[in-house]
Amino acid sequence: MGFISDTARKIVFWNYSRTSWQWDVLCVLILAFIFLTPKSWFASNPPVQTTVVWTSDLIGNQLDMAEIDRLARERLNRPSGQVIQHRKRVDQSGRIIAYEVDIR
C-alpha cells in the first residue's frame, strides 16, 4: 500500500524530476487529454436546431405560437427544448406560409 500511495502523491503533487521518464509520461498524458477530448465535453449550451412549421400543419391556420412551438419540438424530438426564435416565411403575395423555429 505504501508504493501506491507514494506514487499517487508524487503524481498529484508533480514530484518527479524533469529528466525522469515519469515526467515524460505525465506530459504525454496531459497533451493527449488536451488534443483528444471532444469539444462537446466543454460546450456549455447545446447546439441550436432549426425546423420549419408549415401553416398547413397548424389547426385552422391560426397563429397560436404555443402550437407552433409544440409542433417544432415534436419534429426535432426535443420535448423539453427551449424555443429561441420564430421567423416568418412569406410568399410573394406577403401571406405567411411557414415559420422557422430555432430550438436549443
C-alpha positions as CSV (number, residue, x, y, z in Angstrom):
1,M,0.0,0.0,0.0
2,G,2.9,2.3,0.6
3,F,4.1,2.1,-3.1
4,I,0.6,3.0,-4.4
5,S,0.1,5.9,-2.1
6,D,3.6,7.3,-2.7
7,T,3.1,7.1,-6.5
8,A,-0.3,8.8,-6.2
9,R,1.2,11.5,-4.0
10,K,4.0,12.1,-6.5
11,I,1.6,12.3,-9.4
12,V,-0.8,14.7,-7.6
13,F,1.9,17.0,-6.3
14,W,4.0,16.6,-9.5
15,N,7.0,15.4,-7.5
16,Y,9.1,13.9,-10.3
17,S,12.3,15.5,-11.6
18,R,12.2,16.9,-15.2
19,T,14.7,14.3,-16.5
20,S,12.8,11.3,-15.4
21,W,10.6,9.0,-17.6
22,Q,7.7,9.6,-15.2
23,W,7.7,13.3,-16.1
24,D,7.6,12.5,-19.8
25,V,4.7,10.1,-19.3
26,L,2.7,12.7,-17.3
27,C,3.4,15.4,-20.0
28,V,2.2,13.0,-22.8
29,L,-1.0,12.2,-20.8
30,I,-1.7,15.9,-20.4
31,L,-1.2,16.6,-24.0
32,A,-3.3,13.6,-25.0
33,F,-6.1,14.9,-22.9
34,I,-5.8,18.4,-24.4
35,F,-5.8,17.3,-28.0
36,L,-8.0,14.2,-27.9
37,T,-11.0,15.4,-25.8
38,P,-14.1,16.2,-27.9
39,K,-15.2,19.8,-27.9
40,S,-18.7,18.7,-26.9
41,W,-17.4,17.9,-23.4
42,F,-16.8,21.6,-22.8
43,A,-19.8,23.0,-24.5
44,S,-22.0,25.0,-22.1
45,N,-25.0,25.2,-24.5
46,P,-26.5,22.5,-26.6
47,P,-26.5,23.4,-30.3
48,V,-29.4,25.3,-31.9
49,Q,-31.5,23.3,-34.3
50,T,-33.9,24.9,-36.8
51,T,-37.1,23.4,-38.1
52,V,-39.9,24.6,-40.4
53,V,-43.5,24.5,-39.3
54,W,-45.8,25.0,-42.3
55,T,-49.1,26.8,-41.9
56,S,-50.9,23.9,-43.4
57,D,-49.8,21.8,-40.4
58,L,-51.5,24.2,-38.0
59,I,-55.1,23.6,-37.0
60,G,-57.4,26.0,-38.8
61,N,-54.5,28.3,-39.9
62,Q,-54.5,30.1,-36.5
63,L,-51.4,32.0,-35.3
64,D,-51.0,30.2,-32.0
65,M,-47.3,30.4,-31.0
66,A,-47.8,27.7,-28.4
67,E,-49.0,25.3,-31.1
68,I,-46.1,26.3,-33.4
69,D,-43.6,25.6,-30.5
70,R,-45.2,22.3,-29.8
71,L,-45.0,21.1,-33.4
72,A,-41.4,22.3,-33.7
73,R,-40.4,20.4,-30.5
74,E,-42.2,17.3,-31.8
75,R,-40.4,17.4,-35.1
76,L,-37.0,17.7,-33.5
77,N,-37.7,15.1,-30.8
78,R,-36.8,17.7,-28.1
79,P,-39.9,17.9,-25.8
80,S,-38.1,20.0,-23.2
81,G,-36.2,22.2,-25.7
82,Q,-36.2,25.9,-25.3
83,V,-37.6,27.9,-28.3
84,I,-35.1,30.7,-29.1
85,Q,-36.7,32.5,-32.1
86,H,-39.5,32.5,-34.6
87,R,-39.1,33.7,-38.1
88,K,-42.0,34.1,-40.6
89,R,-41.7,32.8,-44.2
90,V,-43.9,34.6,-46.6
91,D,-44.7,34.0,-50.2
92,Q,-44.6,36.7,-53.0
93,S,-48.0,38.0,-52.1
94,G,-47.0,38.6,-48.5
95,R,-49.0,35.7,-47.0
96,I,-47.4,33.7,-44.2
97,I,-46.7,30.2,-45.4
98,A,-44.4,28.8,-42.7
99,Y,-42.5,29.6,-39.5
100,E,-38.8,28.8,-38.9
101,V,-38.3,27.9,-35.3
102,D,-34.9,27.8,-33.5
103,I,-34.7,25.4,-30.6
104,R,-31.9,24.9,-28.1
